């Protein structure tokens, strides 16, 4: 069974090498990104790459342009992309590693260490999502 405490490996198999991209953002967003990445023990580049990959993988099923780009570049879709819970919230999921391999059929379950950070509104929406997926709602007690 995979170690659920470690971040999922980055999907660097898309390309034989990585390209650098300069991203400009406000000082405030930079501070948020830096603190968020540090909290999750990831680099800012890793966080931005995951957010970008999640966004484009979700768009692939909504936009013909993105679908054609993926197809022409022979980029395999993320195995999670068709799941109802697929979103930037995957970074909080305790099953993210096994889910990224396509071996987890369930819905988003938040890591225990992060539960206390969730808003009441998000907890309610997550419970509804889990119930709609036929899954026992996760206890939000820390």
RADAHU-V131008 format. One record per backbone hydrogen bond with DSSP energy under -1.0 kcal/mol. CO is the residue of the C=O (numbers start at 0). NH is the residue of the N-H. Records with the same first field share a line. If there is no record, write none. Layout:
CO->NH ; NH
This chain:
9->11
25->29
26->30
27->31
28->32
29->33
30->34
31->35
32->36
33->37
34->38
35->39
36->41
37->40
42->46
43->47
44->48
45->49
46->50
47->51
48->52
49->53
50->54
51->55
52->56
53->57
54->58
55->59
57->60
58->61 ; 62
62->66
63->67
64->68
65->69
66->70
67->71
68->72
69->74
77->80
79->82
82->85
86->89
87->90
88->91
89->92
91->110
92->95
94->98
95->99
97->102
98->101
108->93
110->113
113->116
114->117
118->122
119->123
120->124
121->125
122->126
123->127
124->128
125->129
126->130
127->131
128->132
129->134
130->133
